[in-house]
Amino acid sequence: MTALALLLLLLPGLPLAVLLDEREEDPLCFLAAVGLCASAVWIVGFWLLRYLQLELWGFIAALICLSAAGLVLAQRRVVRALRNLSWRGDHRLSLGLMAMVLALRFLPLALAPVAPGADMSMH
């Protein structure tokens, strides 16, 4: 469930990162660009939410559908950008360490129905 939420949060950033620079060879820089573009889309989207006259869930669904459509339309560019990534040893080590940190950070969410400390924040 956490992986699905993370995927949906980062989905809007992938087409934008590819459109901005599909020749990027460093996978860490590419992942950073995807995260930053996704953050920018969500921030600007929430700023524009008051002018769009949509409910929050409608806006989220529309943004995810538009992002998926962008991925389908730019499918060749996305595949080309992902193939251009250079996976040297230091990149694999860095990605492995980042994955371990994320797994350890989100492990309590998978083991308990309520995140630790959440009961005090609900009062």
N, CA, C and O atoms as a DFTB+ gen file, in Angstrom:
492 C
 N C O
     1  1       0.821      -1.190       0.000
     2  2       0.000       0.000       0.000
     3  2       0.866       1.255       0.000
     4  3       0.561       2.237      -0.677
     5  1       1.951       1.205       0.772
     6  2       2.855       2.347       0.815
     7  2       3.533       2.553      -0.530
     8  3       3.723       3.686      -0.970
     9  1       3.897       1.453      -1.181
    10  2       4.534       1.556      -2.498
    11  2       3.566       2.142      -3.515
    12  3       3.971       2.926      -4.373
    13  1       2.295       1.773      -3.427
    14  2       1.294       2.326      -4.339
    15  2       1.118       3.820      -4.118
    16  3       1.028       4.584      -5.079
    17  1       1.069       4.241      -2.861
    18  2       0.945       5.671      -2.559
    19  2       2.157       6.440      -3.063
    20  3       2.015       7.529      -3.619
    21  1       3.342       5.884      -2.872
    22  2       4.559       6.534      -3.353
    23  2       4.557       6.626      -4.871
    24  3       4.967       7.642      -5.432
    25  1       4.097       5.568      -5.542
    26  2       4.016       5.578      -6.995
    27  2       3.048       6.648      -7.486
    28  3       3.342       7.366      -8.442
    29  1       1.899       6.753      -6.834
    30  2       0.916       7.753      -7.248
    31  2       1.397       9.176      -6.979
    32  3       1.053      10.099      -7.718
    33  1       2.187       9.355      -5.930
    34  2       2.730      10.685      -5.652
    35  2       3.800      11.087      -6.665
    36  3       3.904      12.259      -7.027
    37  1       4.591      10.123      -7.120
    38  2       5.682      10.421      -8.049
    39  2       5.276      10.347      -9.513
    40  3       6.016      10.817     -10.377
    41  1       4.115       9.766      -9.813
    42  2       3.686       9.579     -11.196
    43  2       3.649      10.878     -12.006
    44  3       4.094      10.866     -13.153
    45  1       3.146      11.991     -11.476
    46  2       3.131      13.216     -12.296
    47  2       4.524      13.749     -12.644
    48  3       4.665      14.517     -13.595
    49  1       5.536      13.361     -11.903
    50  2       6.870      13.883     -12.168
    51  2       7.612      13.176     -13.281
    52  3       8.520      13.753     -13.879
    53  1       7.245      11.934     -13.571
    54  2       7.985      11.176     -14.582
    55  2       7.861      11.761     -15.986
    56  3       8.887      11.960     -16.636
    57  1       6.654      12.049     -16.489
    58  2       6.602      12.639     -17.840
    59  2       7.306      13.995     -17.916
    60  3       7.943      14.312     -18.920
    61  1       7.190      14.788     -16.858
    62  2       7.840      16.104     -16.881
    63  2       9.354      15.981     -16.847
    64  3      10.049      16.712     -17.553
    65  1       9.872      15.070     -16.038
    66  2      11.324      14.890     -15.974
    67  2      11.869      14.404     -17.310
    68  3      12.957      14.806     -17.722
    69  1      11.122      13.547     -17.984
    70  2      11.559      13.058     -19.292
    71  2      11.507      14.175     -20.321
    72  3      12.408      14.302     -21.150
    73  1      10.456      14.984     -20.272
    74  2      10.352      16.084     -21.234
    75  2      11.416      17.145     -21.001
    76  3      11.888      17.773     -21.948
    77  1      11.793      17.346     -19.749
    78  2      12.814      18.355     -19.462
    79  2      14.192      17.925     -19.932
    80  3      14.918      18.725     -20.522
    81  1      14.562      16.684     -19.684
    82  2      15.890      16.231     -20.083
    83  2      15.902      14.718     -20.186
    84  3      16.101      14.029     -19.186
    85  1      15.691      14.197     -21.384
    86  2      15.671      12.749     -21.565
    87  2      17.065      12.176     -21.776
    88  3      17.218      10.956     -21.833
    89  1      18.084      13.021     -21.893
    90  2      19.441      12.530     -22.114
    91  2      20.215      12.346     -20.815
    92  3      21.412      12.061     -20.846
    93  1      19.560      12.503     -19.694
    94  2      20.220      12.339     -18.397
    95  2      20.696      10.895     -18.240
    96  3      19.922       9.956     -18.428
    97  1      21.966      10.724     -17.898
    98  2      22.526       9.386     -17.750
    99  2      22.656       8.958     -16.293
   100  3      22.742       7.764     -16.006
   101  1      22.671       9.902     -15.386
   102  2      22.847       9.582     -13.966
   103  2      21.484       9.233     -13.365
   104  3      20.604      10.093     -13.310
   105  1      21.290       7.984     -12.910
   106  2      19.978       7.605     -12.385
   107  2      19.595       8.350     -11.115
   108  3      18.409       8.574     -10.872
   109  1      20.568       8.738     -10.301
   110  2      20.241       9.474      -9.081
   111  2      19.722      10.874      -9.412
   112  3      18.772      11.354      -8.794
   113  1      20.352      11.521     -10.391
   114  2      19.865      12.838     -10.817
   115  2      18.486      12.716     -11.455
   116  3      17.630      13.581     -11.265
   117  1      18.271      11.640     -12.213
   118  2      16.971      11.435     -12.844
   119  2      15.885      11.217     -11.795
   120  3      14.794      11.775     -11.907
   121  1      16.180      10.405     -10.771
   122  2      15.196      10.188      -9.702
   123  2      14.928      11.477      -8.928
   124  3      13.794      11.740      -8.527
   125  1      15.969      12.275      -8.720
   126  2      15.775      13.562      -8.050
   127  2      14.900      14.480      -8.908
   128  3      14.040      15.185      -8.380
   129  1      15.114      14.474     -10.221
   130  2      14.297      15.301     -11.108
   131  2      12.843      14.845     -11.095
   132  3      11.931      15.671     -11.116
   133  1      12.626      13.533     -11.060
   134  2      11.253      13.013     -10.993
   135  2      10.581      13.471      -9.700
   136  3       9.436      13.922      -9.721
   137  1      11.291      13.356      -8.575
   138  2      10.719      13.783      -7.292
   139  2      10.435      15.267      -7.241
   140  3       9.388      15.688      -6.748
   141  1      11.363      16.066      -7.750
   142  2      11.161      17.519      -7.736
   143  2      10.049      17.945      -8.686
   144  3       9.259      18.829      -8.354
   145  1       9.979      17.336      -9.849
   146  2       8.888      17.671     -10.780
   147  2       7.537      17.255     -10.205
   148  3       6.552      17.980     -10.344
   149  1       7.486      16.090      -9.562
   150  2       6.234      15.651      -8.946
   151  2       5.822      16.613      -7.825
   152  3       4.646      16.957      -7.701
   153  1       6.787      17.043      -7.015
   154  2       6.473      18.006      -5.952
   155  2       5.948      19.313      -6.544
   156  3       4.991      19.894      -6.032
   157  1       6.574      19.761      -7.612
   158  2       6.133      21.008      -8.247
   159  2       4.715      20.881      -8.803
   160  3       3.907      21.802      -8.675
   161  1       4.416      19.738      -9.421
   162  2       3.067      19.535      -9.971
   163  2       2.031      19.544      -8.858
   164  3       0.992      20.191      -8.986
   165  1       2.303      18.827      -7.757
   166  2       1.328      18.772      -6.671
   167  2       1.168      20.140      -6.015
   168  3       0.046      20.529      -5.689
   169  1       2.248      20.873      -5.816
   170  2       2.157      22.192      -5.172
   171  2       1.374      23.167      -6.034
   172  3       0.451      23.821      -5.549
   173  1       1.728      23.269      -7.292
   174  2       1.026      24.193      -8.189
   175  2      -0.418      23.750      -8.379
   176  3      -1.324      24.577      -8.475
   177  1      -0.623      22.439      -8.433
   178  2      -1.990      21.933      -8.563
   179  2      -2.868      22.317      -7.392
   180  3      -4.025      22.693      -7.580
   181  1      -2.330      22.228      -6.179
   182  2      -3.128      22.617      -5.022
   183  2      -3.333      24.128      -4.962
   184  3      -4.346      24.589      -4.436
   185  1      -2.400      24.896      -5.486
   186  2      -2.621      26.345      -5.570
   187  2      -3.764      26.666      -6.533
   188  3      -4.570      27.563      -6.283
   189  1      -3.819      25.923      -7.632
   190  2      -4.840      26.181      -8.646
   191  2      -6.178      25.525      -8.327
   192  3      -7.154      25.732      -9.048
   193  1      -6.234      24.751      -7.275
   194  2      -7.445      23.997      -6.953
   195  2      -8.648      24.903      -6.722
   196  3      -9.772      24.544      -7.074
   197  1      -8.426      26.051      -6.145
   198  2      -9.567      26.941      -5.878
   199  2     -10.171      27.513      -7.163
   200  3     -11.346      27.877      -7.182
   201  1      -9.386      27.594      -8.225
   202  2      -9.894      28.129      -9.490
   203  2     -10.514      27.051     -10.372
   204  3     -11.281      27.367     -11.282
   205  1     -10.199      25.804     -10.120
   206  2     -10.685      24.708     -10.963
   207  2     -12.087      24.247     -10.595
   208  3     -12.725      23.552     -11.385
   209  1     -12.578      24.609      -9.433
   210  2     -13.911      24.226      -8.967
   211  2     -14.100      22.711      -8.974
   212  3     -15.138      22.205      -9.400
   213  1     -13.091      22.001      -8.499
   214  2     -13.148      20.545      -8.359
   215  2     -13.039      20.182      -6.887
   216  3     -12.469      20.918      -6.082
   217  1     -13.604      19.021      -6.557
   218  2     -13.366      18.501      -5.222
   219  2     -11.957      17.926      -5.166
   220  3     -11.337      17.682      -6.201
   221  1     -11.461      17.712      -3.968
   222  2     -10.094      17.246      -3.802
   223  2      -9.864      15.898      -4.477
   224  3      -8.874      15.724      -5.188
   225  1     -10.770      14.940      -4.262
   226  2     -10.582      13.616      -4.853
   227  2     -10.723      13.665      -6.359
   228  3     -10.032      12.928      -7.063
   229  1     -11.588      14.503      -6.866
   230  2     -11.711      14.671      -8.312
   231  2     -10.445      15.246      -8.913
   232  3     -10.012      14.836      -9.990
   233  1      -9.851      16.203      -8.206
   234  2      -8.592      16.802      -8.667
   235  2      -7.473      15.763      -8.671
   236  3      -6.706      15.680      -9.631
   237  1      -7.378      14.974      -7.604
   238  2      -6.330      13.953      -7.520
   239  2      -6.511      12.929      -8.631
   240  3      -5.541      12.562      -9.294
   241  1      -7.734      12.464      -8.843
   242  2      -7.991      11.487      -9.904
   243  2      -7.677      12.075     -11.275
   244  3      -7.090      11.397     -12.118
   245  1      -8.061      13.331     -11.507
   246  2      -7.780      13.966     -12.795
   247  2      -6.280      14.119     -13.018
   248  3      -5.791      13.892     -14.125
   249  1      -5.553      14.499     -11.981
   250  2      -4.111      14.678     -12.123
   251  2      -3.405      13.352     -12.395
   252  3      -2.477      13.298     -13.203
   253  1      -3.834      12.293     -11.732
   254  2      -3.227      10.979     -11.969
   255  2      -3.575      10.477     -13.369
   256  3      -2.730       9.888     -14.043
   257  1      -4.819      10.707     -13.813
   258  2      -5.198      10.302     -15.169
   259  2      -4.417      11.089     -16.218
   260  3      -3.972      10.518     -17.214
   261  1      -4.246      12.388     -16.007
   262  2      -3.454      13.194     -16.941
   263  2      -2.001      12.741     -16.965
   264  3      -1.378      12.720     -18.027
   265  1      -1.458      12.382     -15.817
   266  2      -0.079      11.901     -15.758
   267  2       0.062      10.568     -16.480
   268  3       1.035      10.352     -17.202
   269  1      -0.898       9.680     -16.289
   270  2      -0.854       8.387     -16.985
   271  2      -0.993       8.591     -18.493
   272  3      -0.324       7.916     -19.276
   273  1      -1.861       9.521     -18.899
   274  2      -1.989       9.818     -20.329
   275  2      -0.693      10.412     -20.877
   276  3      -0.296      10.109     -22.002
   277  1      -0.034      11.257     -20.085
   278  2       1.257      11.805     -20.502
   279  2       2.298      10.729     -20.667
   280  3       3.118      10.791     -21.583
   281  1       2.279       9.729     -19.784
   282  2       3.209       8.606     -19.917
   283  2       2.928       7.791     -21.174
   284  3       3.853       7.350     -21.856
   285  1       1.646       7.594     -21.477
   286  2       1.291       6.823     -22.667
   287  2       1.694       7.589     -23.926
   288  3       2.235       7.002     -24.863
   289  1       1.432       8.897     -23.949
   290  2       1.773       9.693     -25.126
   291  2       3.277       9.820     -25.324
   292  3       3.753       9.862     -26.458
   293  1       4.021       9.880     -24.236
   294  2       5.482      10.029     -24.321
   295  2       6.187       8.713     -24.025
   296  3       7.300       8.703     -23.500
   297  1       5.537       7.607     -24.361
   298  2       6.063       6.292     -24.005
   299  2       7.446       6.046     -24.597
   300  3       8.327       5.538     -23.904
   301  1       7.650       6.390     -25.840
   302  2       8.957       6.155     -26.464
   303  2      10.042       6.982     -25.800
   304  3      11.153       6.499     -25.583
   305  1       9.722       8.227     -25.478
   306  2      10.715       9.079     -24.814
   307  2      11.027       8.567     -23.415
   308  3      12.175       8.625     -22.976
   309  1      10.011       8.063     -22.707
   310  2      10.232       7.523     -21.361
   311  2      11.121       6.287     -21.437
   312  3      12.067       6.158     -20.660
   313  1      10.830       5.382     -22.361
   314  2      11.635       4.166     -22.502
   315  2      13.065       4.531     -22.895
   316  3      14.018       3.953     -22.372
   317  1      13.220       5.484     -23.814
   318  2      14.557       5.909     -24.228
   319  2      15.313       6.532     -23.060
   320  3      16.507       6.284     -22.891
   321  1      14.637       7.329     -22.264
   322  2      15.286       7.960     -21.112
   323  2      15.697       6.909     -20.079
   324  3      16.778       7.001     -19.498
   325  1      14.847       5.919     -19.849
   326  2      15.188       4.874     -18.879
   327  2      16.317       3.978     -19.383
   328  3      17.103       3.467     -18.586
   329  1      16.401       3.786     -20.693
   330  2      17.501       2.986     -21.250
   331  2      18.825       3.736     -21.208
   332  3      19.883       3.110     -21.141
   333  1      18.787       5.062     -21.246
   334  2      20.012       5.862     -21.243
   335  2      20.678       5.911     -19.871
   336  3      21.831       6.330     -19.760
   337  1      19.971       5.490     -18.830
   338  2      20.542       5.570     -17.491
   339  2      21.733       4.636     -17.364
   340  3      21.682       3.488     -17.807
   341  1      22.788       5.122     -16.765
   342  2      24.018       4.357     -16.589
   343  2      24.056       3.810     -15.163
   344  3      24.170       4.572     -14.203
   345  1      23.960       2.486     -15.030
   346  2      23.905       1.857     -13.704
   347  2      25.279       1.331     -13.316
   348  3      25.530       0.127     -13.361
   349  1      26.163       2.243     -12.935
   350  2      27.488       1.843     -12.449
   351  2      27.377       1.368     -11.001
   352  3      26.318       1.480     -10.383
   353  1      28.472       0.840     -10.469
   354  2      28.475       0.283      -9.121
   355  2      28.108       1.277      -8.043
   356  3      27.372       0.943      -7.114
   357  1      28.616       2.511      -8.155
   358  2      28.297       3.493      -7.116
   359  2      26.834       3.903      -7.150
   360  3      26.262       4.241      -6.114
   361  1      26.220       3.877      -8.331
   362  2      24.788       4.172      -8.412
   363  2      23.972       3.074      -7.757
   364  3      22.995       3.342      -7.058
   365  1      24.381       1.840      -7.990
   366  2      23.660       0.719      -7.371
   367  2      23.770       0.761      -5.860
   368  3      22.802       0.483      -5.152
   369  1      24.944       1.108      -5.368
   370  2      25.140       1.197      -3.918
   371  2      24.276       2.307      -3.323
   372  3      23.631       2.107      -2.294
   373  1      24.261       3.465      -3.958
   374  2      23.461       4.591      -3.456
   375  2      21.975       4.268      -3.482
   376  3      21.259       4.560      -2.525
   377  1      21.508       3.667      -4.572
   378  2      20.090       3.308      -4.652
   379  2      19.732       2.226      -3.636
   380  3      18.642       2.243      -3.064
   381  1      20.642       1.293      -3.415
   382  2      20.407       0.268      -2.409
   383  2      20.304       0.854      -1.012
   384  3      19.435       0.461      -0.233
   385  1      21.189       1.795      -0.688
   386  2      21.130       2.448       0.621
   387  2      19.858       3.269       0.776
   388  3      19.235       3.258       1.838
   389  1      19.467       3.986      -0.284
   390  2      18.215       4.758      -0.216
   391  2      17.016       3.834      -0.034
   392  3      16.102       4.154       0.726
   393  1      17.006       2.692      -0.722
   394  2      15.907       1.740      -0.583
   395  2      15.858       1.175       0.826
   396  3      14.773       0.990       1.377
   397  1      17.023       0.895       1.423
   398  2      17.051       0.383       2.799
   399  2      16.524       1.423       3.776
   400  3      15.756       1.085       4.676
   401  1      16.921       2.676       3.618
   402  2      16.439       3.727       4.511
   403  2      14.931       3.895       4.381
   404  3      14.232       4.015       5.387
   405  1      14.425       3.904       3.152
   406  2      12.973       4.018       2.955
   407  2      12.237       2.813       3.524
   408  3      11.179       2.966       4.134
   409  1      12.786       1.616       3.331
   410  2      12.134       0.418       3.860
   411  2      12.088       0.449       5.381
   412  3      11.061       0.131       5.979
   413  1      13.196       0.831       6.009
   414  2      13.208       0.910       7.471
   415  2      12.294       2.013       7.980
   416  3      11.689       1.881       9.044
   417  1      12.192       3.102       7.224
   418  2      11.338       4.213       7.645
   419  2       9.870       3.837       7.589
   420  3       9.104       4.196       8.484
   421  1       9.465       3.115       6.547
   422  2       8.060       2.802       6.358
   423  2       7.672       1.405       6.845
   424  3       6.513       1.015       6.705
   425  1       8.599       0.650       7.405
   426  2       8.300      -0.674       7.928
   427  2       7.229      -0.647       9.025
   428  3       6.346      -1.504       9.006
   429  1       7.260       0.292       9.978
   430  2       6.194       0.307      10.990
   431  2       4.800       0.508      10.411
   432  3       3.820       0.049      10.997
   433  1       4.693       1.181       9.279
   434  2       3.376       1.370       8.670
   435  2       2.817       0.066       8.126
   436  3       1.600      -0.105       8.055
   437  1       3.687      -0.850       7.744
   438  2       3.235      -2.135       7.227
   439  2       2.909      -3.117       8.348
   440  3       2.156      -4.068       8.136
   441  1       3.467      -2.898       9.539
   442  2       3.290      -3.853      10.631
   443  2       2.170      -3.487      11.592
   444  3       1.687      -4.346      12.330
   445  1       1.748      -2.227      11.597
   446  2       0.735      -1.797      12.557
   447  2      -0.367      -1.045      11.816
   448  3      -0.094      -0.357      10.832
   449  1      -1.613      -1.172      12.283
   450  2      -2.694      -0.435      11.604
   451  2      -2.597       1.085      11.786
   452  3      -3.136       1.848      10.984
   453  1      -1.915       1.507      12.831
   454  2      -1.736       2.938      13.095
   455  2      -0.246       3.194      13.274
   456  3       0.442       2.452      13.975
   457  1       0.237       4.228      12.648
   458  2       1.661       4.537      12.756
   459  2       2.017       4.886      14.205
   460  3       1.192       5.458      14.919
   461  1       3.239       4.547      14.651
   462  2       3.637       4.870      16.015
   463  2       3.559       6.371      16.269
   464  3       4.031       7.178      15.467
   465  1       2.963       6.723      17.386
   466  2       2.823       8.139      17.738
   467  2       1.568       8.772      17.183
   468  3       1.226       9.893      17.560
   469  1       0.871       8.082      16.295
   470  2      -0.313       8.675      15.686
   471  2      -1.460       8.798      16.668
   472  3      -2.317       9.667      16.507
   473  1      -1.496       7.934      17.698
   474  2      -2.600       8.011      18.644
   475  2      -2.575       9.327      19.423
   476  3      -3.632       9.843      19.786
   477  1      -1.401       9.870      19.682
   478  2      -1.322      11.147      20.413
   479  2      -1.673      12.310      19.492
   480  3      -2.173      13.333      19.962
   481  1      -1.426      12.179      18.205
   482  2      -1.740      13.281      17.307
   483  2      -3.227      13.334      16.977
   484  3      -3.703      14.316      16.407
   485  1      -3.954      12.295      17.330
   486  2      -5.392      12.281      17.031
   487  2      -6.229      12.866      18.158
   488  3      -7.448      12.970      18.023
   489  1      -5.611      13.245      19.255
   490  2      -6.382      13.797      20.385
   491  2      -6.517      15.289      20.245
   492  3      -7.130      15.936      21.094
